[in-house]
């Protein structure tokens, strides 16, 4: 079986706030939408935000089962500075080193954890 990423799915209780976050703050390209979803085209995959009822929580992040979107960036420090200036809430005050590279976790407006990753060479 040859698997590849087709879509990443995110659930949000407010599509207007989600659109602002992913389009205006993160700079993703909105391809299409209706009253129940937003579809963003990203490099190599699409991110779809579906309307839901409840927000998430980030408590015990990385200690309980779950998943996270890791967005690749060429310069983690520059990306952190840019998004911090825009008001994005980061869970770390400084980059961490991990097996896939340097990373910093941040939250979307609904408590879903995402990460920026500067890959190892």
Backbone torsions as a table, in degrees:
resi	resn	phi	psi	omega
1	UNK	NA	134.1	179.7
2	UNK	-111.7	101.2	-178.0
3	UNK	-96.0	145.8	171.6
4	UNK	-144.2	163.1	179.8
5	UNK	-79.3	123.3	174.3
6	UNK	-96.7	-52.9	-174.9
7	UNK	-141.4	150.4	167.4
8	UNK	-114.0	131.1	-177.1
9	UNK	-108.6	133.2	177.4
10	UNK	-128.0	145.2	179.4
11	UNK	-117.2	134.4	-175.2
12	UNK	-144.2	139.9	-179.4
13	UNK	-82.8	-2.4	-178.7
14	UNK	-143.9	103.4	-176.5
15	UNK	-71.2	-26.9	176.2
16	UNK	-65.9	-46.1	177.3
17	UNK	-66.0	-38.2	178.0
18	UNK	-63.8	-43.0	179.2
19	UNK	-61.1	-46.2	178.5
20	UNK	-58.0	-45.2	-177.7
21	UNK	-63.7	-54.2	-174.1
22	UNK	-75.7	-35.0	-178.1
23	UNK	-86.7	-51.9	-174.7
24	UNK	-80.6	-43.7	-176.5
25	UNK	-83.8	-47.0	-178.5
26	UNK	-88.0	-17.8	176.4
27	UNK	80.7	22.3	178.6
28	UNK	-77.5	152.7	-178.4
29	UNK	-89.6	116.3	176.9
30	UNK	-76.9	119.3	-177.9
31	UNK	-91.3	-46.0	178.5
32	UNK	-161.1	164.7	-177.5
33	UNK	-160.1	161.6	165.6
34	UNK	-148.6	-163.5	-174.8
35	UNK	-71.6	-9.1	-177.4
36	UNK	-118.8	-4.7	-179.2
37	UNK	-160.0	161.5	169.9
38	UNK	-125.6	135.9	177.9
39	UNK	-121.3	118.2	179.9
40	UNK	-106.8	135.6	173.7
41	UNK	-91.0	126.5	178.8
42	UNK	-120.1	169.9	177.8
43	UNK	-67.7	111.4	175.7
44	UNK	86.2	-3.9	178.7
45	UNK	-163.6	172.1	172.3
46	UNK	-118.1	147.9	177.2
47	UNK	-112.8	122.3	179.5
48	UNK	-114.3	127.0	176.9
49	UNK	-105.1	117.5	179.5
50	UNK	-102.1	144.2	176.8
51	UNK	-68.4	134.6	175.7
52	UNK	-135.6	-172.8	-175.7
53	UNK	-101.3	-35.6	-171.2
54	UNK	-121.3	149.4	174.0
55	UNK	-75.7	164.6	177.5
56	UNK	-97.1	175.8	172.7
57	UNK	-130.4	149.5	-179.7
58	UNK	-103.4	9.6	-179.6
59	UNK	-60.6	139.8	-178.9
60	UNK	60.7	28.2	177.5
61	UNK	-53.6	135.7	-179.3
62	UNK	71.9	0.8	174.1
63	UNK	-109.8	-12.1	176.8
64	UNK	-121.3	158.1	-178.3
65	UNK	-59.2	143.5	179.3
66	UNK	169.4	-167.8	177.3
67	UNK	-144.9	167.8	-178.6
68	UNK	-148.9	148.0	172.5
69	UNK	-88.4	128.4	176.0
70	UNK	-109.4	109.4	179.5
71	UNK	-87.6	125.9	179.0
72	UNK	-76.2	134.6	174.8
73	UNK	-133.0	145.2	179.5
74	UNK	-74.6	-27.0	-177.4
75	UNK	-137.9	100.2	-176.2
76	UNK	-62.0	-42.1	-178.4
77	UNK	-62.4	-42.2	179.0
78	UNK	-67.0	-42.0	179.2
79	UNK	-65.0	-42.3	177.4
80	UNK	-60.0	-46.2	-179.7
81	UNK	-61.3	-45.8	-178.9
82	UNK	-63.1	-47.6	-177.6
83	UNK	-72.0	-34.5	176.3
84	UNK	-62.0	-41.9	178.3
85	UNK	-61.2	-32.4	179.3
86	UNK	-82.3	-2.4	177.3
87	UNK	94.3	9.6	177.6
88	UNK	-68.8	134.1	-177.4
89	UNK	-88.4	116.5	178.3
90	UNK	-97.1	145.9	178.0
91	UNK	-85.6	-16.5	179.4
92	UNK	-116.9	148.5	176.3
93	UNK	-94.6	-12.0	178.3
94	UNK	-148.3	155.7	179.2
95	UNK	-60.9	148.7	174.1
96	UNK	-109.8	153.5	175.1
97	UNK	-102.6	132.7	178.6
98	UNK	-138.4	-178.8	-176.6
99	UNK	-65.2	-22.6	-179.9
100	UNK	-99.5	-7.5	179.2
101	UNK	139.9	-167.3	176.2
102	UNK	-80.2	141.1	-177.0
103	UNK	-148.3	160.1	173.1
104	UNK	-144.0	131.0	179.1
105	UNK	-90.2	144.6	176.8
106	UNK	-142.6	168.1	-177.0
107	UNK	-112.4	144.3	166.0
108	UNK	-80.2	174.4	-175.7
109	UNK	-62.5	-10.1	-174.2
110	UNK	-110.9	9.3	176.2
111	UNK	91.9	5.6	177.8
112	UNK	-81.3	130.8	-178.0
113	UNK	-83.6	131.6	171.5
114	UNK	-125.8	168.1	178.7
115	UNK	-138.7	151.0	167.4
116	UNK	-102.7	135.6	-178.7
117	UNK	-131.1	128.4	169.3
118	UNK	-101.4	104.5	-171.8
119	UNK	-63.3	149.7	173.4
120	UNK	-70.1	148.5	177.0
121	UNK	-71.8	NA	NA
